[in-house]
Amino acid sequence: MEKGNRALIIGILYAMDGNLHFWHDFNILEEDENKIWEILSKYGTSGMSVSGTKDDVISEINSMYLED
């Protein structure tokens, strides 16, 4: 993804030991951010993503866990 078209990375959401963790308010070097985008661009057509308000995203995450 070209740098001008990138969304701002505001945090990382991950699952561990049955819980969700949101890591934010960290400073990332531009070089490391470029590496993250390089990895993400390889998988741009797989998986799923959610866009919308905070409530939209929370609702979608909740519905994913209700399906389990």
GROMACS elastic network, one bead per residue, 0.5 to 0.9 nm:
[ bonds ]
;  ai    aj funct       b0    kb
    1     4     6  0.83618   500
    1     5     6  0.66608   500
    1     6     6  0.66196   500
    1    37     6  0.68157   500
    1    38     6  0.73119   500
    1    40     6  0.86114   500
    1    41     6  0.60294   500
    2     5     6  0.54500   500
    2     6     6  0.66291   500
    3     6     6  0.54282   500
    3     7     6  0.88795   500
    3    34     6  0.82482   500
    3    37     6  0.88220   500
    4     7     6  0.86556   500
    6     9     6  0.86295   500
    6    37     6  0.81456   500
    7    10     6  0.89828   500
    9    12     6  0.78192   500
    9    33     6  0.82331   500
   10    23     6  0.87535   500
   10    24     6  0.62313   500
   10    25     6  0.73662   500
   10    26     6  0.85447   500
   11    22     6  0.65934   500
   11    23     6  0.53706   500
   11    25     6  0.71207   500
   11    26     6  0.78531   500
   12    21     6  0.80395   500
   12    22     6  0.56452   500
   12    23     6  0.51962   500
   12    24     6  0.66121   500
   13    20     6  0.69111   500
   13    21     6  0.56278   500
   13    23     6  0.64162   500
   13    24     6  0.88055   500
   14    19     6  0.84326   500
   14    20     6  0.57419   500
   14    21     6  0.53541   500
   14    22     6  0.65801   500
   14    23     6  0.82871   500
   15    18     6  0.65442   500
   15    19     6  0.55757   500
   15    21     6  0.60625   500
   15    22     6  0.88682   500
   16    19     6  0.54489   500
   16    20     6  0.64195   500
   16    21     6  0.73526   500
   17    20     6  0.83866   500
   23    26     6  0.78487   500
   24    27     6  0.88834   500
   28    31     6  0.82598   500
   28    32     6  0.64683   500
   28    33     6  0.64192   500
   29    32     6  0.52423   500
   29    33     6  0.62541   500
   29    34     6  0.86280   500
   30    34     6  0.60921   500
   30    35     6  0.86598   500
   31    34     6  0.51333   500
   31    35     6  0.64493   500
   31    36     6  0.89110   500
   32    35     6  0.50023   500
   32    36     6  0.63517   500
   32    37     6  0.87547   500
   33    36     6  0.50581   500
   33    37     6  0.62977   500
   33    38     6  0.85592   500
   34    37     6  0.51716   500
   34    38     6  0.60906   500
   34    39     6  0.87052   500
   35    39     6  0.62954   500
   35    40     6  0.86646   500
   36    39     6  0.52146   500
   36    40     6  0.61894   500
   36    41     6  0.85855   500
   37    41     6  0.59051   500
   37    42     6  0.86717   500
   38    41     6  0.52899   500
   38    42     6  0.67247   500
   39    42     6  0.54816   500
   39    43     6  0.72485   500
   40    43     6  0.54768   500
   40    44     6  0.62844   500
   41    44     6  0.50733   500
   41    45     6  0.86241   500
   42    45     6  0.82297   500
   43    46     6  0.54523   500
   43    47     6  0.78103   500
   44    47     6  0.80397   500
   45    48     6  0.82021   500
   50    56     6  0.79257   500
   50    57     6  0.60522   500
   50    60     6  0.73066   500
   50    61     6  0.88202   500
   51    54     6  0.88095   500
   51    56     6  0.74206   500
   51    57     6  0.66752   500
   52    55     6  0.77838   500
   52    56     6  0.54233   500
   52    57     6  0.63567   500
   53    57     6  0.63868   500
   53    58     6  0.86353   500
   54    57     6  0.52464   500
   54    58     6  0.61692   500
   54    59     6  0.85337   500
   55    58     6  0.50647   500
   55    59     6  0.59486   500
   55    60     6  0.85492   500
   56    59     6  0.51524   500
   56    60     6  0.62582   500
   56    61     6  0.87214   500
   57    60     6  0.51677   500
   57    61     6  0.62221   500
   57    62     6  0.85734   500
   58    61     6  0.51295   500
   58    62     6  0.60766   500
   58    63     6  0.86035   500
   59    62     6  0.50666   500
   59    63     6  0.61873   500
   59    64     6  0.87068   500
   60    63     6  0.50771   500
   60    64     6  0.62693   500
   60    65     6  0.88239   500
   61    64     6  0.51409   500
   61    65     6  0.65132   500
   61    66     6  0.87927   500
   62    65     6  0.52716   500
   62    66     6  0.62404   500
   62    67     6  0.88466   500
   63    67     6  0.63801   500
   64    67     6  0.54077   500
   64    68     6  0.71461   500
   65    68     6  0.54684   500
